[in-house]
Amino acid sequence: MEQEKFDQEVARRSALIYLPISLGAALLFLLAASVPGAYPLVAKVGGVVWVGLLSLIVSMPLVTARVKKQLRAKTSIT
């Protein structure tokens, strides 16, 4: 597998993992903010966006490194 295809595969597989993680964290935040019901809509939406972005920033390098390591072991590319 050439390097460009390898990088594309890593990016595709990683995105299929870290995007649902981020969306799940954002939805959990929305659920947690909606249960008491004391927060205005703009605070809930702002919190959802903030949590989604932060979880994306944190999970992206972690997941990408793990996927790259696993795919490299399968294809033996250094």
Backbone as CSV, one residue per row, in Angstrom:
resi,resn,N_x,N_y,N_z,CA_x,CA_y,CA_z,C_x,C_y,C_z
1,MET,0.859,-1.169,0.000,0.000,0.000,0.000,0.906,1.234,0.000
2,GLU,0.710,2.100,-0.955,1.554,3.281,-1.019,1.155,4.270,0.070
3,GLN,2.036,5.197,0.352,1.874,6.086,1.500,0.614,6.940,1.422
4,GLU,0.304,7.461,0.242,-0.880,8.316,0.105,-2.161,7.529,0.385
5,LYS,-2.261,6.332,-0.152,-3.442,5.502,0.102,-3.510,5.097,1.566
6,PHE,-2.344,4.830,2.149,-2.289,4.486,3.568,-2.820,5.640,4.414
7,ASP,-2.375,6.852,4.123,-2.829,8.029,4.875,-4.326,8.273,4.701
8,GLN,-4.826,8.062,3.491,-6.258,8.226,3.244,-7.074,7.204,4.022
9,GLU,-6.584,5.986,4.070,-7.290,4.932,4.801,-7.277,5.209,6.304
10,VAL,-6.155,5.681,6.805,-6.068,6.039,8.223,-7.050,7.163,8.532
11,ALA,-7.094,8.177,7.689,-7.990,9.314,7.903,-9.449,8.875,7.853
12,ARG,-9.788,8.019,6.894,-11.173,7.569,6.764,-11.600,6.742,7.965
13,ARG,-10.771,5.779,8.347,-11.113,4.928,9.490,-11.159,5.728,10.792
14,SER,-10.247,6.661,10.930,-10.222,7.474,12.149,-11.483,8.326,12.264
15,ALA,-11.876,8.945,11.159,-13.068,9.789,11.175,-14.320,8.991,11.513
16,LEU,-14.362,7.734,11.086,-15.514,6.892,11.408,-15.578,6.544,12.891
17,ILE,-14.498,6.785,13.608,-14.472,6.514,15.042,-14.628,7.790,15.854
18,TYR,-13.816,8.825,15.557,-13.843,9.998,16.430,-15.041,10.908,16.215
19,LEU,-15.642,10.912,15.052,-16.845,11.732,14.859,-18.023,11.232,15.701
20,PRO,-18.312,9.926,15.716,-19.389,9.466,16.598,-19.082,9.684,18.084
21,ILE,-17.816,9.596,18.463,-17.459,9.869,19.858,-17.808,11.314,20.210
22,SER,-17.453,12.237,19.348,-17.720,13.655,19.599,-19.211,13.961,19.580
23,LEU,-19.914,13.394,18.619,-21.360,13.616,18.563,-22.053,13.007,19.781
24,GLY,-21.579,11.853,20.210,-22.151,11.227,21.399,-21.929,12.060,22.642
25,ALA,-20.740,12.614,22.783,-20.453,13.468,23.937,-21.337,14.715,23.913
26,ALA,-21.515,15.289,22.733,-22.365,16.478,22.610,-23.824,16.148,22.945
27,LEU,-24.294,15.004,22.480,-25.672,14.617,22.792,-25.867,14.291,24.265
28,LEU,-24.854,13.691,24.877,-24.921,13.443,26.320,-24.975,14.759,27.104
29,PHE,-24.210,15.744,26.644,-24.264,17.052,27.280,-25.664,17.656,27.137
30,LEU,-26.236,17.554,25.950,-27.574,18.094,25.733,-28.592,17.403,26.635
31,LEU,-28.464,16.113,26.760,-29.362,15.378,27.645,-29.189,15.822,29.090
32,ALA,-27.939,15.945,29.522,-27.675,16.362,30.902,-28.149,17.793,31.161
33,ALA,-28.051,18.655,30.174,-28.494,20.036,30.341,-30.007,20.162,30.248
34,SER,-30.652,19.218,29.594,-32.099,19.294,29.411,-32.875,18.689,30.571
35,VAL,-32.268,17.781,31.309,-32.986,17.111,32.402,-33.463,18.108,33.447
36,PRO,-32.584,18.988,33.983,-33.110,19.951,34.958,-34.026,20.981,34.309
37,GLY,-33.784,21.305,33.056,-34.639,22.232,32.331,-34.499,23.685,32.738
38,ALA,-33.487,24.016,33.521,-33.346,25.383,34.014,-32.448,26.244,33.132
39,TYR,-31.947,25.703,32.059,-31.010,26.444,31.215,-31.701,26.926,29.950
40,PRO,-31.381,28.150,29.510,-31.981,28.645,28.260,-31.443,27.866,27.051
41,LEU,-32.178,27.937,25.977,-31.825,27.205,24.761,-30.453,27.601,24.235
42,VAL,-30.131,28.873,24.274,-28.848,29.320,23.740,-27.698,28.755,24.569
43,ALA,-27.879,28.575,25.856,-26.838,27.977,26.695,-26.668,26.501,26.370
44,LYS,-27.765,25.822,26.126,-27.695,24.406,25.752,-26.988,24.222,24.417
45,VAL,-27.365,25.015,23.437,-26.756,24.907,22.108,-25.275,25.273,22.165
46,GLY,-24.957,26.336,22.880,-23.556,26.726,23.031,-22.742,25.641,23.719
47,GLY,-23.312,25.026,24.734,-22.629,23.946,25.431,-22.435,22.726,24.546
48,VAL,-23.439,22.406,23.756,-23.340,21.265,22.841,-22.218,21.494,21.832
49,VAL,-22.158,22.697,21.273,-21.108,23.013,20.305,-19.743,22.956,20.984
50,TRP,-19.637,23.532,22.168,-18.368,23.564,22.891,-17.895,22.155,23.246
51,VAL,-18.770,21.348,23.796,-18.396,19.979,24.168,-18.060,19.165,22.918
52,GLY,-18.818,19.340,21.858,-18.540,18.628,20.612,-17.170,18.979,20.051
53,LEU,-16.854,20.266,20.021,-15.549,20.685,19.501,-14.403,20.212,20.395
54,LEU,-14.554,20.352,21.693,-13.490,19.921,22.587,-13.261,18.419,22.523
55,SER,-14.334,17.651,22.476,-14.158,16.201,22.396,-13.555,15.804,21.042
56,LEU,-13.862,16.549,20.001,-13.251,16.303,18.699,-11.750,16.596,18.751
57,ILE,-11.382,17.702,19.379,-9.976,18.073,19.491,-9.200,17.039,20.293
58,VAL,-9.807,16.515,21.334,-9.117,15.541,22.179,-9.074,14.165,21.533
59,SER,-10.176,13.736,20.960,-10.241,12.365,20.451,-9.541,12.180,19.103
60,MET,-9.448,13.217,18.294,-8.867,13.072,16.961,-7.430,12.543,16.990
61,PRO,-6.505,13.161,17.714,-5.135,12.624,17.686,-5.010,11.264,18.365
62,LEU,-5.804,11.027,19.396,-5.743,9.732,20.078,-6.203,8.603,19.165
63,VAL,-7.332,8.802,18.525,-7.891,7.775,17.649,-7.015,7.595,16.416
64,THR,-6.550,8.684,15.826,-5.737,8.588,14.622,-4.444,7.831,14.887
65,ALA,-3.805,8.098,16.010,-2.571,7.383,16.340,-2.835,5.892,16.518
66,ARG,-3.928,5.560,17.164,-4.257,4.150,17.401,-4.578,3.431,16.087
67,VAL,-5.359,4.073,15.230,-5.720,3.475,13.947,-4.476,3.312,13.075
68,LYS,-3.612,4.315,13.068,-2.388,4.235,12.275,-1.517,3.080,12.757
69,LYS,-1.413,2.917,14.058,-0.608,1.833,14.618,-1.173,0.471,14.226
70,GLN,-2.490,0.324,14.307,-3.117,-0.957,13.956,-3.003,-1.235,12.466
71,LEU,-3.214,-0.235,11.644,-3.151,-0.443,10.193,-1.717,-0.690,9.742
72,ARG,-0.778,-0.029,10.394,0.626,-0.245,10.068,1.038,-1.682,10.404
73,ALA,0.522,-2.210,11.486,0.838,-3.587,11.863,0.265,-4.583,10.844
74,LYS,-0.890,-4.263,10.288,-1.507,-5.141,9.305,-0.802,-5.089,7.953
75,THR,-0.348,-3.892,7.562,0.237,-3.735,6.232,1.757,-3.688,6.240
76,SER,2.349,-3.615,7.395,3.808,-3.571,7.611,4.477,-2.425,6.855
77,ILE,3.858,-1.220,6.918,4.457,-0.010,6.368,5.069,0.774,7.514
78,THR,6.265,1.262,7.331,6.938,2.025,8.395,6.754,3.498,8.225
